[in-house]
């Protein structure tokens, strides 16, 4: 592995102009790791944004196939990182090695998926309306549209996916695929990991002849504000808390030139368990659900934080099973001390709320998170109590019992926007509760049937998004190939000579891509 | 024609709860027309947004073919409006009857274009990744994605297109096509026109069995703020001034749940005239350009407000021709007194600016707008003087002479975002100034060659958008079929039983649409 020096990555060089130093920690012991990172100065933040701006016209003008090679080279570099790297990521995050290896594969596959998207060419959204010189009352000019990257993108990584949602994660992959250079703000929870991954990206950039400044990275607390406000930055990707994401949105909206922020923030991911399923396999559901709640110490955006069922002896039996199972779950080490403090605070708030009963889970103490199970009176949901709308990030979930189908509808209606909603249901349940489906569709980005939301497949059809506060813009996804669209904008050419047109729009269709020509999709040359 | 009663349109009924009355005026004489409109009360604004919210789940669940029938019925109703209607629109806007007739055709064709989009089905963006139960290390679930309307949309119409960018204009058509009910704020400049068009929409809605509340309209000054802040509203379409658009963006961003605003605002639409073209056809260009500047009294978002050429005897001769032509252009009546006052103020500011020379145009007085030609020192552009970045809405344009190709590049680089940029050029010019093209592409939504930007074709390939301040979100267009995408968001189904899937995602592909299945586009059933 390369040596960790803790300097900023700016325009293909390293920079350490400031005096403030930062440390990374062993997540399990709390001990400082033997690395020092320099906080970026204001001038370094500017320089990073400007390096991205200089790279932009060069990078976006490269054929998409060249960008695909770059993404594939990043994937190869990530896969080549050795066991010391895996062990370092584990130390910084307390995530087990097997999880880190799986996440690395997901991250490199994600790069390869975007490379496929670039070769497939549908991201161009090529549309051609040919001239109609004889049209009455007025002739039609020749008009051709495709999509280009919006410009330099600032990316803020997540604590809980040190690889897949971080330095070389989904937002970075989508932005680079779109032709947008990136300035990445390293997450304070895994700066050593970030440095190794940044090195891998830089090696890939050099191997494939990318412009300097195609990828930049800065360290530091509070440097994100200057980054988001820099005039060169044209969009922001963020994964993290509602408070942090909303603050970035507000800054971006207040700029002289407002820019879009794609923030993936807070979701409690309701799971609705319907009667027939409960009757047939209540025990199994309780066991699967408990496993989903504590998976990865509950540190997933899609952790099931709310479980709703209709009052019945079967639901009471299910509740009893879940209480037993959750009481047995061991404490786990969280990503960092801040995460644990925040979980402890969230659990305390639930414990202190009248109308919420604590059903299972040891007293929260020490350096590990105790799994917790609560039960809330449905009136809290119906009355819009904010405690039931806010994610408690960690291994906790809240049961809600409703009286009947009408109250179930009301409870779901009262929810804010979510990344996911899950129906645990048999065929008869779905027939009887058919009206739930359109309601859930309005509330969420992904509706699951008889599964658990904690797995998020990286593919073309995934939506990891949803109405506010799940994300700041429901029209995007931060997982899956559609994520590229957040960083593209359409441009139209009118009566442009063929030789000057970008390749996707030329008559000969040299890229062989599908295009909408005079209202019909075709790969034919014109 | 139906009688004008001046009441709000809320949930399929009329409402006049308030006491404040408004009048519409004859744009040429300034006389009040014999109609009274009631300003919407706060409660009426709420009721209109809530009527749209009630209509939303019903409307969005209709097959796209039903929405297509609705749009076509609106088109037919618009085309059936009689000569009295044309004459009324003319009175309210001072636009000639032939222009109104042309604009009506454009408006009804726009509705029909969106109906085609709905039948074509690509707006669904259907994507299917089938389950891979044998995949290692983990099986893949079945994932299917399509797009749904975001919810009720507030639309603010433009003064300068009383039909095509107003009540039944592009934003309304795109929102309705997307499955989003609309609350339209009638423009104060043509309230009688708005009422007749709203009646046409309501007749079409009744004919085609649309839910009440699919289209609502309110009158009044200052009622827009309450509308944008209403929790039921999920997106905003706006065409108008930078000040007005930005105010709406700021309000929308400050909501508890921020929502997107698609505001089409300010553009000066630079026209670059290159040497060989100037040499070959300078006189013709001067004549075409003068015609474009004064067309419709310059009241177009795409009016060419900045003309740039390289210093040469040919450019001096062109300037002299343009001076002569602009001096001959007659004064014209503007859309309303507010527009004239704003034009007068803009012209005065240009006249008062050191470094800007007045080349042609009579003293601005009386009730008509005098066409004006100015010449600005390039230093003003290079130094970022705001006067050269802001649209003066009306028949005025500013010439800028640059020393050479490098200064041309610098001048264009200094421009903010634009709807359009135009190159008037011969083949040799384009070869010699090839570096202009990528620069212009970064600045604008549409690049024109040897044309004038004032015509905006309604088609699949059009982009009427561009970087700020041309619009508030460069990722959209407010003209052309791509406009529907502003009001759609993706939703994903995981392991959903086939019978419960929305039609676009069912195995049998009952709609016969193109879908991305396991990474390849196909219309086949699965």
Interface residues (C-beta under 8 A of the other chain):
Chain A: X57 X61 X102 X116 X120 X122 X125 X127 X128 X129 X137 X138 X140 X141 X143 X144 X145 X148 X150 X151 X249 X250 X253 X254 X257 X258 X260 X416 X417 X427 X430 X434 X437 X438 X439 X441 X442 X444 X445 X446 X447 X448 X449 X450 X451 X455 X457 X459 X460 X461 X462 X463 X465 X467 X468 X469 X472 X473 X474 X475 X477 X482 X488 X489 X490 X491 X492 X493 X494 X495 X496 X497 X500 X514 X516 X519 X521
Chain B: X57 X61 X102 X116 X120 X122 X125 X127 X128 X129 X137 X138 X140 X141 X143 X144 X145 X148 X150 X151 X249 X250 X253 X254 X257 X258 X260 X416 X417 X427 X430 X434 X437 X438 X439 X441 X442 X444 X445 X446 X447 X448 X449 X450 X451 X455 X457 X459 X460 X461 X462 X463 X465 X467 X468 X469 X472 X473 X474 X475 X477 X482 X488 X489 X490 X491 X492 X493 X494 X495 X496 X497 X500 X514 X516 X519 X521
